[in-house]
Each structure stands twice: as C-alpha cells, then as structure tokens.
Amino acid sequence: MKILDIYSEYRIMPNLAMHQLRVAAVALMICESLDLEVDKESIVKACLLHDIGNIIKFNLNYFPEWNEPQGLEYWEGVKNDYVLKYGNDEHKASLLIAKELKVTSIIYNLIDCIDSSVAERIVNENNFEKKICAYVDNRVTPYGVVSAEEHSLNAKERYKNHPHAFSEENRILFMKNLFEIEKQIFSHSKIVPEDINDNSMEKYLEKVKSIEI
C-alpha cells in the first residue's frame, strides 16, 4: 500500500502526514549523500511511519487552523479512537500500527529508535541507520526544515505543558547527544547540515510520496 493511502486509512492529520514526509525526505537526502552503505529503504520507510500515532499527544486547540476542513470535533473523535485502540503513549501507538502494517523487524526497530530517550545509546552504537533516523526527526518542525537547535527550541515551546516535556537540563543533554550524532553522520557525507533546507529536499519529498510500505 502506498504511504499516502496508509495516511488516509489511518486518518492522519495533514500536518502530521507532511511532517513524516519531510522527515523521510531529509533522510533520503542524507542517505544519498553518504560514502558508506546504509539500508536506505528501511530508513525512509521508518521515517514515513515514525509518528503515525502522534495525534494521541496533540493539543488540538494549539493550532486550530490545522483542524480544518474537518473541524475540531472530527479530530477529537479520531484522537479518542486512537487512545481507545492503542493507549495513551503515542510512541507505543506508532509501534503498534507498524506491527499492524507488518513492517520488517528492521523498520520496526528503527521506528523505536526515533525517541529522545535513546539518543545517548545511539551515539555509542555503530549503526548509521539508527543515527540517521534519530537525527532527521530533529530537523523538521510543523513548519518545515530547520536546524537541530531551532527544532529543539521550537519543540520546547510547543510541548512546554506536555506531561513528558523535557526539563531544561535534559534538553541540553539531549542536544549534546544529537550534535554528536550529527557530527558522526556528516563525517561521511558530501553535504553539510546547512545544505538541508525546504528547497533542497523538495525533490526528495516528491520521491517519498510514492513509496509503498
């Protein structure tokens, strides 16, 4: 099934679908820039699914314009359905959906590593598939591609009232690990982090829209 059909079947909010597409596009751009072999297909597919359960944690009143045209009541119903079926943890929900879609164990494990709690471990692993997946999610805000630091500050503001929001101490520690991952990735790349932006990843965005899971 094509990824856009999956998003439709699972009633994914358009802004969330676009986030995952952008993350996958950034991942594809990085994969094609490397001087080492990585499992590009699994990386991109994991990125296309990594936040598929994220409506569970959304405050639907935060960006009211994103509720249109269906409206707030519709998306509240979708959110409630997700909670009833998958529980209150959005990351676990994404993993459960990945199982429903019968993804490979490699893709499943890559989705599982797109979580801030494992960044330090990924720094010390010699697994560039995990490094790329962990990194690229931190290059895309709801508005587009940004630097890792700008993403961190944006997330800090968006999730300041979320029950699992970072303390400032933990945010700084996470950014230390993320910058180390960034350094590791781009030591094998013919591009630099600043080369990744909304314009440069546009052609990759079109490619990932046609991927089948």
N, C-alpha and C positions, 0 to 999 in steps of 0.2 A: 504494500500500500504506500502511495506517495505521502510524504510528510505533510503536505497541505491537507490531504484527505484525513490524516490522523488528527490534525488540529481541529478539523471540522467535526469529526466524530466525537472527540472528547470535549467539545465546546470550549476551546481555548480562547481566551480573550485576545483580540487582535494585537494589543500592545505586547502581550506575553509571547504570542507567536512570533512577532517581529524581533523581540529580544533574542529568542532562541535561534532564529535565522541569522541574526547579526553575529551572535557568538560563534555559530558554526562557520560563517563566512570568514571571520577573523582566524579561526582555527585552520581553515583550508588555506588561507593566505600564508600563514606561518608554515604549515606543513610543506607547501610547495617552495618555500624559501630555504629549506634546511639542506645541510650537507651530510645528513645521516638518514637512514631509513627508519620510518615510523609507520604504524598502521593507520594510515590516513583515513581510510573508510570508517574504521571503528571510532576514531576520534571525532569525526564530523557527525556521525550518527548519534554518538553520546551527547554531543553538544546540542543537537536538534531536540533532544528529549530531556535534558538535564533539569529543567524547571517546569515540567509539564503539570506537576501538581501544585504549583505555587499559588493558585487562587486561594488556597486554604489560608495563607497568611496575609492576604491582601486586605487593607482597609479600603473598601470600595468607595468611601467618601473622600479619599485623599486626592484622587484625580477624577472628579465627576465626569469630565469630558470623555474619559475612556470607557464609560458605561454605555455610551451611545453607539448605534441607534437602538439597541435592545432595551436599555434603561437599567436603573439600579435594581429594581425588583427582580428582573430576569437573572442578573449576575449573582444576586444574593441567593437565589434558588439554586444556581449552579454550584456556588460555594457550599451551600448546605448539603447538596447531594454528594459532593466530594468528601466532606467531613464524615458523613454517614457511611460512605463506602470505604474510605481509605484512612480515616482517623484525622487527628489534629496536627500531625507532623508532616509538613509539606515535602521534605526531602524523602521521607519514607514513602509518601504517596507517589512521588515520581518513580521510585524504585519498584513499587507495586505495579504501576502502569507499565513500566519497562518489561516486567515479567509477563503481564497480560499480552504484550506485543511480541513476546517470545524472542527478545533480542539475545544475542550471544552472551556468554559469560564475560567476555572481554568488554563488550559495550556496557553491560550491567556494572561491572567494576569501575569502569571509567566514569559513569554517571555518579557512582557512590563517592568518588574522589573529588567531585566538584562540590566541596564542602569546606568551609574555612577551618573546621576543627582538625583537618588532616594536613594542613599546609606544611607544618614543620616536618612531618614524616616524609612528605613528598620531596622536600628539599634534599633529604638524605638518601632517597631512592634513586637508582639509575634507570628510571622509567620515564622516557620522554613523552610517551602517550599521556601519562598522568600529569606530568608537568604542564603540558600544553592545555589539557582540559581544565586544570585548576587555574591556570593563568588567564585564559581568554574570557572567562566569565567575569573577570575583574577588569575588563577593558570596555564593557558595554553597559551603559545606563539606559533607562527608559527612553532617553532622547537620542541615543546614538553612541558612536565610538569615542572614547575619551582616554586619557592617560590612566594608569593604575592609581595614581594618587588622587586624581579628580574623581574617579569612581568611588574610592574609599570615602571621600568627603561627602559625596552625593548620597551614598548608602547610609552614612552616619545620620544625615538629616532625615532621610525617608523612613528609617526604622528606629528613630530615637525613642518611640513609645512601644516598640515591639518587645514582648517579654524575653526574647532571646537576643536582644541587641547587645553588641559589644560594649564592654567598658572601654574607656579611652586607653587604658593600659594594654588591654587585649588587642585593640585595634592597631596600636603601634607595633606590637609583637607580630601580628599577622602581616602587616605591611613589610616588616623586616624580612619575613619569610618569602613573601610574594616578590619582593625586589630581588631576592637571591634566585628564585625560580626564573624570573625574567632574565637575569644575567646568564643563567645556565642555558636557557633556550637560545638566546640571541648570540651566544658564543659560537653557535653552529648555524647561524642564519646569514644570508647575504643582505638582509634588510635590518633596520634598527627599529626599536619600538615606535619612534616618532613617524615612521613611514606608514603606520597603520592608522587610518582615519576613515571617515564615512565615504570619501571619494574613492580612495584606493581599494576599498573592499567591495565596492559596488558590483563589479563583475563576478566576484565570488558569491555574492548574495544571490545573484540570478542562478548560479550553478546549484547551490544547495536547495533551492526551492523544488527542484525536480528529483531529489533523492528519494529512493524507496527504502523503507525500513523492513 
